[in-house]
Amino acid sequence: MKYQLILSDVDSTLITQEVIDLLASKCGRGDEVAEVTRAAMSGELEFKEALFRRVSCLAGLSISVLDEVASEITLSPGAQELREFCSKKGIKFGAVTGGFYQVLERHPFFNSLDFLRANTLEIKKGELTGKVEGEVIDRNAKATYLLEFARNSGVEINTCIAIGDGANDLEMIKSAGLGIAFKGKEILKEKADLCIEKSLAEVIPFLE
């Protein structure tokens, strides 16, 4: 089967960090927020509850931190290579994340994608309010966006690859033709069709 589309999680998948943890470090609450992130990604805590709890810690931060955090993002091994291979072969490549659009839009890698969906931080008077605007992207929303991306691209769901690392990626992984856990938590690895640990470039042989 020739796969025609990839939709990937972002935090701890396409990038090595969690954007929410990077943001929290700017207000001195990085360790506290990182522990909530860990619990959410392991399936110990419901994602929306975890998201709201973590974002509330960001209240009062200047929007200047968005540029700072975007500059600190490190792509995961093989992410650029996989993206370039897909571009060369005409394979659609997108990302969906419980992270934040206002950070990712400031990074060139994410500006070049065919599809990008992320949560939106509420901003008033040049500061983060500690709230999220609009629909929260949880595990069900990720699966819905996979279907939307496939439909908009004119491809069948069984020709789609989904890549993630944590509990929030479960439904997306199960919906795709090939569900991949990258450095995944156990809860995701149990459901994935394929588990890889070193580099996202390990996906390339399945596209050739």
Secondary structure as UniProt FT lines:
FT   STRAND          5..8
FT   HELIX           10..14
FT   HELIX           19..25
FT   TURN            26..28
FT   HELIX           30..41
FT   TURN            42..43
FT   HELIX           47..56
FT   TURN            57..60
FT   HELIX           64..72
FT   TURN            77..78
FT   HELIX           79..89
FT   STRAND          92..100
FT   HELIX           101..104
FT   TURN            105..106
FT   HELIX           108..111
FT   STRAND          115..124
FT   TURN            125..126
FT   STRAND          127..133
FT   HELIX           139..153
FT   HELIX           157..159
FT   STRAND          160..164
FT   HELIX           167..169
FT   HELIX           170..175
FT   STRAND          178..182
FT   HELIX           186..189
FT   TURN            190..191
FT   STRAND          194..196
FT   HELIX           200..206
//
